[in-house]
Amino acid sequence: MSTNLLELDHNGFAQFCAGLGEKPYRARQLMRWIHQAGADDFAVMTDIAKPLRARLKNEAEIRAPNIVRDTVAADGTRKWLLEVGAGNAIEAVFIPERNRGTLCISSQAGCALECTFCSTGRQGFNRNLTRGEIVGQLWLANRLLRTAEDERPITNVVMMGMGEPLANFDNVVAAMQLMLDDDAYGLSRRRVTLSTSGLVPQIDRLRDACPVALAVSLHAPNDALRNELVPINRKHPLKELLAACVRYLDKAPRDFVTFEYVMLDGINDSTAHARELATLLQSVPCKINLIPFNPFPDSGYRCSEEATIANFRDVLMQAGITTTIRKTRGDDIAAACGQLAGEIQDRSQRRQRRGEPAVVA
């Protein structure tokens, strides 16, 4: 059976090459060809001896998820629907900006956390993605976006796609370590961001294993409301979560945590909510990113009015908390924050309990 080299981290490449009787430098050569040059054909690897190239062709492969659909929004945002087998497909999104290109990567087929305002959470859950399926999204996007003028179009990666990254801890960390590896993608830890709904033990593990920039999906200023919007809060309430965020900053590449806060009309967007949030976060070095709610079918929510969002921001800014309003990108192709859905064979039976079909495209 062929080894998919996209599944290997640095140590995995070293062990694979050792198993072929090759010296350690061969592992670095292979990593650079695959992850930096985007090669999927061993024949092009001209600094590797022909006999080894022939053996690699027989014993290994470079296989990323297959593209089901490739869609470009009016603002240049590009979304891929990627097949990951057994009737499941995930989504990855590229957001081009003047001085950077950000790739939003998925970590699971579906999501088990069931946040009420998120389209992914409505789809149910099937399984964790493998490390090759995670890093394969970056490998594939780099190949598709690379031009003669821009060999490295992706400057930033955010683990903010489908799924809760920390619920797939080992595979996500292995993939992120490849993103940081100088023999692979060579991104700085400041340019890789992981977004979590608040799995506290895993935040502590991440601090020790692979401390990248941390974003936390907060969305409420108190436990009662957050219990409704982000059910994992019932297990890890705000006091526990914020303490973990402060601990994380001991090793984080930035001196602040980003808190994401989706603006839901009449739910969490009042001046009183803003003041309560400012009080809650007064001892946590942070920035707040206000996210206008991006609608999806039967969500049951509406986006807050622009004036309401601006007032919410102003209250936080007056309290000394740096606050930005996220510009919505790719909403015309359902590529905006909270809209990613993919195609999931739901093992959680979440949709069946709601009387919906088991598969949603």
C-alpha positions, 0 to 999 in steps of 0.5 A: 500500500502506498504511503501518502506523504502528505500524512507525514510530519518531519519525523515521519519523513525521516522515518520513511526515508530511513526505512528506504535505507536513505540518509536524513537529508533525503527527508528534507529534500522530499519535504521541500519538493512537496510542500515548497515546490508543490510537486505531485510527481516524483519524476520532477525531483531532479536532485533525487537519484533516479533509482530512488525516484523509481522506488518512490513512485512504487511505494509512495504518493502525494494525494490531497483531497479531490476538488468537487467545486471551485467557486470565486466570489465577487470580492475575489474570495475563493472557496473549494469544496473538497471530497474526503471520502464516504460521502463527506466533503469539507470547505476551505476558503482563500481570502486575498487582501492587498498585503496578504493572502489568508487561507481558512482551513477545516479540521473536521467533517462537520462539528460536534459542538453545535453552536447555534449560530453556525452553519457547520454546527447545524450539519452534524458531525462525521469524523476528524480529518487526518493530518494529510487532509488538513495540510492537504488543503494548504498544499492544494491551495498553494498549487492552484494560486501560485503564479510566476509573480507570486510563488507564495500566495498564502501568507497566513493560515487560520484554523477557522474552517469547519470543525473545532480544531482542538477536538482533533488535537493531534492531527491539527498540531501535526499539520500546524507544525508542518506549516511552521517547518522551514523545510515545508511552509516556513510560516511564523507562529504569528501567521498561524491562528487557531480558533477554538470555542473553548476546550480548556484542557486542550488550550493548555496542551496547545500552549506546550505543544505548538503555541500559535496565535489564539482566537476564542469564539466568545459570543456572549458576556456571561455564562447564561447566554453563552450556555445557549449560544456555545453549549461547550460553555456548560462544561468549561464556563467563562471563568475557567476559559479566561484563566486558560487564555491568560496562561496561554499568553505565557508562550504565545507568539502574540501578547494578546488573545483575539476574542471573536464575537458574532453580532446577533440582533436582539440577542447579545448586542445591547449596550449593556452586553458591551459593558458587561463584556468590557468588565469580563475581559478587563484583566485579559490582554485581548483584542475583540473582533466583532463579526456581523452575523452571516445568514444561512437557511433556517438559522433563526437569527438576524444580523445586528444593525450597523449602528448597533455594531458601531455602538457596541465597538465604541463602548468597548473602545472607550473601556480601553479594549481594541475592537474591530469590526470584521469585513464580511468576505465571500458571503455571496458564495456562502464562504463567510464566517459561520457559513461553511457547511460542506457535505456531511454524512451525519453520524451524530443524528443531529439532523434526524432529531430535527426531522431533517435529511441525513445528508445536506449539501 
